[in-house]
Amino acid sequence: MGWLSRLFSGEDAESREARRRMAVDMQDPRKTFVWGVVSISYELDPAYLPAHANTAIREWYGVRSADDILRWTAADFTANAHPGYNQYRLCFLARAGYGAGVLDEATSWSLAIRHAAVLQQHYPDWLAYGHGYLEGHLSYRAGEGDDAGRLTEIRKRTEERIALRQRTVWSAIPWHTPMS
């Protein structure tokens, strides 16, 4: 029934196209698992949101070429001691790298799948991943200078998103999805 509400909701063309492409991706359980990882912060795969992907890749992360993403991936690009947050960022970079035209699609998926699989080694289930992401995100934001009030807002909003994902996206994706 979600498709019917989107039909009448006035969803923009880019979002409709992203959902169409994601529906094709969901035929592969590994890609579906990657979506579960990225969905903690996004409603749509950033690979299919080119303007946003370009801003994220070039302005937030300062990526100039595929080599930047490949180098960070090889070095395991850690922001802090929380694998949930670190591996999320690597999955995000891989998918947004494709959206920004920095990575080809095959490389994007290969990197994202590899980093999503790492999460399965660190956490027993989606909820534990969600909490690992949350703690890592809070640690990162505190290191960036966010005050206690802002951190409380981030915690509340992320806990709400985790609860929603538990009832929706994550409930449909087995945590132990084979990633090879």
N, C-alpha and C positions, 0 to 999 in steps of 0.2 A: 504494500500500500504506500510505501515511502515514495515510489516513483510517481504516484498520482498526486501526492501533495507537492512534490517538486515541480510537476507539470504546471500547476496553477500558482506556484509561489513566485513566479517571475525570476527564477534562477537565471543568471547570465549565461551567455553562450560558452564562455571559457569553462565555467563550472560544469555545465552539461557535458561538454566534450571531455573534461577530466573524468567525470563519472563513467562515461562510455568507455574510455580507455582503461579505467580501473576495473570495470566489469570484465574486460578481456584478460587483464592481468590476473584476476582472481581465479582463472582456470588453472593456474600453477600454485600449488599450496605454499611453496617457498616465497613467492611474491606476495601471497596473502599474508604470510607471517611478517614479512617486511612491513607491509601496510599496518599490521597490528602494532609494530614498534613505533612507526612514525605517527600513528594516529593519536599518540598521547599529546601531541601538540597541534595536529592538523586535522581538518575535516576532509581534505582532499590531498592526494599525493602531490608534493611540491614539484615533481618532475613534469606535471601537466599544468603548472601555473607559471609560464615563462617569465612574466614581469616580476613576480615575487621571487622566483628562483634567481634571476639576475641580480636583484637587490641583495638577497641573502648571500649569494656566492661572492659577489664582487665587493659589496660595501661592508657587510658584517664580518666576512671571513677574509677579505682581501685576496681572493683567488684570482690569479692571472692566467693560469693554464691548467690543463689536466695534470701536469707534473706536480703542481701544488697539492692537489687532492691525493694523488698516488703516493707522494712522499709522506703526507700526514697519515694516510692509511697504513703505510708500511711501518711508520713509527708509533702507531696506535694512538695518535693524537689525543692525549688525555688532558682534560681540564682540571680534574681532581681525582680523588680516590674512589669514585663511584662509577662502577662499570655501566650501570643503567644509563647514566647521563652521557658518559663517554661514547658508548656504542650507539646510542641514539644519535648523537651528533655525527658520527661517522656514516650511519645509514642515511641521515638527512643530507649530508654533503654529497653522498653518492647519487641520491635521487635528484636533489636540486642541481647538482652538476650536470645531469642530463637535461633538466629543464632550462638551464642557462646556456646549453650548447657547448659546454666545456668537455663533457664526457659523452661517448656514444652510448646507446642504450644497453648493449651487451655488457660493457664495462661497468656501467652504473648498477645494473642488476647483480653482477658478479660481486662487486664490492659490498653492496647493501646486504646481500644474502650472507656473505662471509661474516659481516659484523653482527647481523641479527643472530646468527648461530652462536656467536660468543656469549650472547645473553643467556642462551639455554644452559650454558655451562656454569653460569654464575647465580641463576635464580631458579627456584622450583616451579614457578607459575607466573601468570600475567600480573597478579596483584603484587607479588614481591618485586617484579620488574618495575611496576608503577611506582612503588615506594622508593626503590633504588634511584629511579630517574628523579623523583621529587627531591630527595636528599641531595643528589648531585647538582640539580638545578639551583636549589637554595644555596648550596655552598658556592657555586659559581657566581650567583648574583650578589652574595655577601662580599665575595672577593672583588666584585666590580663596584662596591660601595653602596649598594642598596641599603636603606635604613630598615629598622625593625618593622615599621608599619608596612612598607612595601613588601618585605619578606612574608609578613603575615597574609597580605593580599594574594601573593603568589602561591603560598601554601594552600589557602582556602580554595582558590580557583583550580589549582592542580588536583587537590583531593576530590573536588566535585567532578572533574574530568575523569579521574581514575574510576570513581564510582559509576559514572555513565559508561565508560568503556567496558567495565566488568559486566554490565547488563546488556551491552550491544556488541560492539566490534569483537572484543576479546572472547565473549561467550561462544562465538562461532568459529574460533581459530584454536585448534589444539596446541597447547604449549609445546608438546614434544613432536611437532611437525618435523619430519626428516628434511634436513637442509642440504643434503649432498645429492 
